[in-house]
Amino acid sequence: MFENLYDNIGGKLKNLAIWCFVVEAAGAIITGLALLFGSSETVLYGLLTLVGGPIVAWVFSWLLYAVGELVEKTCDNEHNTREILKLLQKSAWEKETNENKEEKSVAPSPASVVAVDISGEVKTSTIRENINPADKAPYWCGKCGQPGPFDGNCSNCGSSIKIFGSK
């Protein structure tokens, strides 16, 4: 019954912002007209409400609409990041598989580190030294291969890059 309650929440927030604007603007117009035609003492208040009410409603609807837009963009970014990660992992796996076929050795395959810098350039490096596949460390340093665990940066080289999983 409630499985779709929180699906597309960003779009729902944006629609709520539009409906809030419509209701508030209509309320301001009705109130402004009532004040305008009520008595001579409320004419000024009626004009201010008639003109200013919809403008204030419009400006305050921006806040809710902006939150909905942020939620939508964040969901889109998360989805795109997962797709990029899948493509990078597939590319690294294919590269590693092709290297292993060419080498035809029984040596353990090196760990591949794939990173995307701010400019969007994909950088791949292979770590071979200091990693013993027989180690049962929870992670290794991504720069020098020092097996963990260690708190914060690597005690050997100071790098903050960690490779998790079994090697």
C-alpha positions as CSV (number, residue, x, y, z in Angstrom):
1,M,0.0,0.0,0.0
2,F,2.8,2.4,0.9
3,E,5.5,1.1,-1.4
4,N,5.3,4.2,-3.8
5,L,4.9,6.7,-1.0
6,Y,8.5,8.0,-1.3
7,D,9.2,7.3,-4.9
8,N,10.2,10.4,-6.9
9,I,10.0,12.6,-3.8
10,G,11.8,15.5,-5.6
11,G,9.0,15.7,-8.2
12,K,6.4,15.5,-5.4
13,L,8.0,18.4,-3.6
14,K,8.1,20.5,-6.8
15,N,4.4,19.8,-7.4
16,L,3.6,20.6,-3.8
17,A,5.4,24.0,-4.3
18,I,3.3,24.8,-7.3
19,W,0.1,23.8,-5.5
20,C,1.1,25.9,-2.4
21,F,1.7,28.9,-4.7
22,V,-1.7,28.5,-6.3
23,V,-3.6,28.1,-3.0
24,E,-1.7,31.0,-1.4
25,A,-2.1,33.3,-4.4
26,A,-5.8,32.5,-4.7
27,G,-6.2,33.1,-0.9
28,A,-4.4,36.4,-1.2
29,I,-6.6,37.5,-4.2
30,I,-9.8,36.6,-2.4
31,T,-8.7,38.3,0.8
32,G,-7.5,41.3,-1.1
33,L,-10.9,41.6,-2.9
34,A,-12.8,41.2,0.3
35,L,-10.7,43.9,2.0
36,L,-10.9,46.2,-1.0
37,F,-14.7,46.1,-1.2
38,G,-15.3,45.8,2.6
39,S,-15.1,49.3,4.0
40,S,-13.2,52.5,3.2
41,E,-10.8,51.8,6.0
42,T,-9.5,48.5,4.5
43,V,-9.0,49.7,0.9
44,L,-5.3,50.2,1.3
45,Y,-4.9,46.8,3.0
46,G,-6.9,45.2,0.2
47,L,-4.7,46.7,-2.5
48,L,-1.5,45.6,-0.7
49,T,-2.9,42.1,-0.2
50,L,-4.2,41.9,-3.7
51,V,-0.8,42.9,-5.2
52,G,1.7,41.7,-2.6
53,G,0.1,38.4,-1.6
54,P,0.7,36.5,-4.9
55,I,4.2,37.9,-5.1
56,V,5.1,36.8,-1.6
57,A,3.5,33.4,-2.3
58,W,5.6,33.1,-5.5
59,V,8.8,33.9,-3.7
60,F,8.2,31.5,-0.9
61,S,7.3,28.7,-3.3
62,W,10.8,29.0,-4.7
63,L,12.2,27.5,-1.4
64,L,10.2,24.4,-1.6
65,Y,10.7,24.0,-5.3
66,A,14.4,24.4,-4.9
67,V,14.5,21.6,-2.3
68,G,12.6,19.4,-4.7
69,E,15.1,20.3,-7.5
70,L,18.0,19.5,-5.2
71,V,16.6,16.1,-4.3
72,E,16.0,15.2,-8.0
73,K,19.5,16.3,-9.0
74,T,21.0,14.4,-6.1
75,C,19.2,11.2,-7.1
76,D,20.3,11.7,-10.7
77,N,23.9,12.2,-9.6
78,E,23.8,9.1,-7.4
79,H,22.4,7.0,-10.3
80,N,24.9,8.4,-12.8
81,T,27.8,7.8,-10.3
82,R,26.7,4.2,-9.9
83,E,26.6,3.7,-13.7
84,I,30.1,5.3,-14.1
85,L,31.4,3.0,-11.3
86,K,30.0,-0.1,-13.0
87,L,31.6,1.0,-16.3
88,L,35.0,1.7,-14.7
89,Q,34.9,-1.7,-12.8
90,K,34.0,-3.5,-16.0
91,S,36.8,-1.7,-17.9
92,A,39.3,-2.5,-15.1
93,W,38.1,-6.2,-15.0
94,E,38.5,-6.5,-18.8
95,K,41.9,-4.9,-18.8
96,E,43.1,-7.2,-15.9
97,T,41.6,-10.3,-17.7
98,N,43.3,-9.4,-21.0
99,E,46.7,-8.8,-19.1
100,N,46.3,-12.2,-17.4
101,K,45.7,-13.9,-20.7
102,E,48.8,-12.3,-22.2
103,E,51.0,-13.2,-19.2
104,K,49.7,-16.8,-18.9
105,S,51.3,-17.0,-15.5
106,V,49.9,-18.2,-12.2
107,A,51.1,-15.1,-10.3
108,P,48.3,-13.3,-8.5
109,S,46.9,-10.4,-10.4
110,P,47.7,-6.9,-9.1
111,A,45.1,-4.7,-7.6
112,S,43.9,-2.0,-9.9
113,V,43.0,1.5,-8.6
114,V,40.7,3.5,-10.8
115,A,40.1,7.2,-10.0
116,V,38.5,10.1,-11.7
117,D,40.1,13.5,-11.0
118,I,38.2,16.8,-11.0
119,S,38.9,17.4,-14.7
120,G,37.2,14.2,-15.5
121,E,40.3,12.3,-16.6
122,V,40.3,8.6,-15.7
123,K,43.5,7.4,-14.0
124,T,44.3,3.8,-13.5
125,S,47.3,2.5,-11.7
126,T,48.4,-1.0,-10.7
127,I,49.9,-1.8,-7.4
128,R,52.3,-4.7,-7.4
129,E,54.9,-4.2,-4.6
130,N,54.3,-4.9,-1.0
131,I,51.0,-6.8,-1.5
132,N,51.0,-10.4,-0.5
133,P,47.8,-12.2,-1.5
134,A,48.1,-14.5,1.5
135,D,47.7,-11.6,3.9
136,K,44.3,-11.3,5.5
137,A,44.5,-7.6,5.9
138,P,41.1,-5.8,5.6
139,Y,42.6,-3.1,3.3
140,W,45.9,-2.0,1.8
141,C,47.4,1.4,1.1
142,G,46.4,2.5,-2.4
143,K,49.8,4.2,-3.0
144,C,52.5,1.9,-1.6
145,G,50.5,-1.3,-0.8
146,Q,51.2,-1.3,2.9
147,P,48.7,-3.8,4.5
148,G,46.3,-2.4,7.1
149,P,44.7,-1.9,9.4
150,F,45.9,1.6,10.3
151,D,44.0,4.6,11.4
152,G,43.8,7.6,9.1
153,N,46.6,7.9,6.6
154,C,49.2,5.2,5.8
155,S,52.0,4.9,8.3
156,N,54.5,4.1,5.5
157,C,53.8,6.8,2.9
158,G,51.1,9.1,4.4
159,S,48.5,8.4,1.6
160,S,44.8,8.3,2.5
161,I,43.8,6.0,-0.4
162,K,42.8,2.5,0.8
163,I,42.0,-0.6,-1.2
164,F,39.4,-2.8,0.5
165,G,38.7,-6.5,0.0
166,S,40.8,-9.6,-0.5
167,K,43.8,-9.5,-2.8
